[in-house]
C-alpha cells in the first residue's frame, strides 16, 4: 500500500503545490469537478505537509494542511458541533503506531473498536426536529456548511420522518451507487450535459445543483448521530452510548446505514481483529455496488472518545485507513478496433500509461460505439479511468472541464477492420457480417483449445495451414479430415499426422459441456457452458429450449437467454455437422429436467444431477498445485469435477466460499480463507470427499 508523496524541493515548488491544491479543492467543493483525482490530491497534500514540517517558517496561509476540506469549502449554516475530517494511515505499521499513540493519550488499552467502510461521497448533517427532517447541511469547513435541503427528496435512505419523534442530528455520507451513477450519466447526457467523471463528483455536483431540468437519485449512509442542544430524552442518551450502539439506534429510526451490506460496521476487541476486518473489506471492494476509498476505525466507547478528544481538523479517536487508488486521470491517446472470434468489433482505449491499484494501465475497455458516443469521448481527452481488483480497467468519463479545444472525435470504422466486410450496426455491439468466418482461425483454435475439445497438436500454425489449404471451413470439418489429406501439408509426416488424427478422434468423446463451450456462444464461457450442459443434459434439449427455459440456468438473465437462443439458431448447421461427426451430445451424470407439468425424478441419480452430490450447496475454490489423485487434472477439469459433484466452482475466496482446496504453494488465497474462517482441504482430503466422482484414470 503506497504512501508516496509529491517531493517539493524548494519554496517555489511548495508555493505552486499549495496553489494547485487550493484550486483543485475549490473546484471540487464548488461544482464537484476537480483538476486532480483523489489520489493525486492526497499525494500533493502529503508533499505539502512534509515540506511544512521541514520549513515551518515558510507555511503559506492558503495551505490545506490542518484544514477541513482543505480550507476550500464554504457555508453559512453553523454546525452545533464541529464536523471534522479524518487523518489517514496507509499501512498496517502506520495503523499500529496510531493505535499505540491513542492508548498512550487516554492512559489505557482500547478494548472495543468499530470498523466500517470509508464511503466515497460527501459528508452531510441531517437535522431532525420532533422526527421530521428540517435541514440538510454539507460539512463545509467543519464549523459551517451549505444548506442543501432542496436535494433531500432525491436521496434514498434519508427519510423525511423518523420512526420516533426525536430531535437530533444524523451525520453520514451521500453518494451515488454504481447503478445510480450510470443512470445519472444517461439522464445527464440526454439533456445535453457532459457526463460526470466519477460517482463522487456526480454526487458533489448533484447535491448542490438547483433548477435542473432533471433529477437524479443518490443514497445516504449514516455513520453517526448526536443530540442537539434542544434534544430531550431519549435523544440526549446518544451521547453516552458506544458508537456501534448509536449506529444500531439510527437504523432502528429508519435511516439507512451500511449494516445490510457486505462491509457492514463491526466491532473488534484487538488491533489484530481490526486488521483482519480491514483486509476483508479491502478484498470486497471490487464487488461492492458503491465506492469506498478506505476503512474507518473508531474507538467504540464514548469514554475513550471523550478522553482522546479532537484536534482542529480531525478527531484523535478515529482514523481512515486508505486503500490504493482505483481511479486516476490520464489521457486518451487513441482507440483500437479489435475483432473477436465471433465477429464482435470491440473498441479499446489506448491510454497514456498510469499506475492504478499497483499496476500500470495502458488500455481500457470502451464497451461499444454507442458508449463512446454517449460519453462524448474524444482523442486527447483527459479521462477518469477506474480499476478495482482483477476487473479490466474502464473509462468512466472525460474530464470535460480540462478540455483545450484540440481534442478530436473518435473515428468509427466503416468496414470490418479484420476482413473489410460490411459491419452489422443493428445492435449496440457491432459485428462483422461474416461472424465467425471473419476470424475463422481464431474460432477453430478456440474450439480445439485445452478447455474445450483439447485437441493436442492443433496449434494456430496448423490451423492456418488447414484453413488456407481449404480443408476446413469450421471446426466440425476437423472430424472429416483424412490421413492422405494431412500428409500433403508441409511438415506433416506420418507420425505427426497419426498423432493429430488420434487427438481429433479422442475429442469425439468430450462431454457436452466441452462441445457447447467449443461453439463459442456469446455470453457463455467454460463455467456457463457446464451449467447449461448439467441443466439440460442433452444438446437437443438445449436447442429446443426457449428463452424462458434458459433463464432457469443459474446466471442467465432475460437478455442473455434471448441472445443464446438466437445464436444457437445461427449455429444449427455447425451443430448438425458435429452430430454427424459423432461427437458426444450428452453430459455424463446429468439428468434432463422434466417436461412442463411433469414431476421431477426423485431418485438418487436425479438428486446428484440436481446438485445433490457430496458438494451440494457448496461454493468451492481451488488453488495451488494439486497432488495425488488430482495431480494430472487441469484447473478447468477440477472445476468440472466440482460441478459434477453438485458444487459451484469459483475463482476467488470470499465470505460466500464454503471450501478451499489448497494444494502446494497455495499462497494468498489460503491466507484469505484462514482469515475468513473458510474450511480448507488438501487435495487428498478433497479426493476422498468426492469419491466416486473422480475420473476413472485419476
Buried (B, 14 or more C-beta within 10 A) or exposed (E): BBBEBBEBEEEEBBBEBBEBBBBBBBBBBBBBBBBBBBBBBBBBBBBBBBBBEEEEEEBBEBBBBBBBBBBBBBBEBEBEBBBBBBBBBBEBEBBBEBBEEBBEBBEEEBEBBBBBBBBBBBBBBBBBBEBEBBBBBBBBBBBBBBEBBEBBEBBEBBBEEBEBEBBBBBBBBBBBBEEBBBBBBEBBBEEEBBBBBBBBBBBBBBBBBEEEEEEBBBBBBBBBBBBBEEBEEEBBBBEEBBBBBBBBBBBEBBBBBBBEBBBBBBBBEBBEBBBBBBBBBBBBBBEBEBBBBBBBBBBBBBEBBEBBEBEEBBBBBBBBBBBBBBBBBBBBBEBEBEBBBBBBBBBBBBBBEBBBBEEEBEBBBBBBBEBBEBBBBBBBBBBBBBBBEEEEBBBBBBBBEBBEEEBEEBEBBEEBBBBEBEBBEEEEBBBBEBBBBBBBBBBBBBBBBEBBBBBBBBEEEBBBBBBEEEBBBBBBBBBEBEEEBBEEBEEBEEEBBEEBBEBBEEBBEBBBBBBBBBBBBBBBEBBBBBBBBBBBBBBBBBBEBEBEBBBEBEEBEEEBBBBBBEBBEEBEEBBEBBBEBEBBBBBEBBBBBEEEEEEEBEEEEBBBBBBBBBBBEBBBBBBBEBEBBBEEBEBBBBBBBBBBBBBBBBEBBBEEBBBBBBBEEBEEBBEBBBBBEBEBBBBBEBBEBBEEBBEEEB
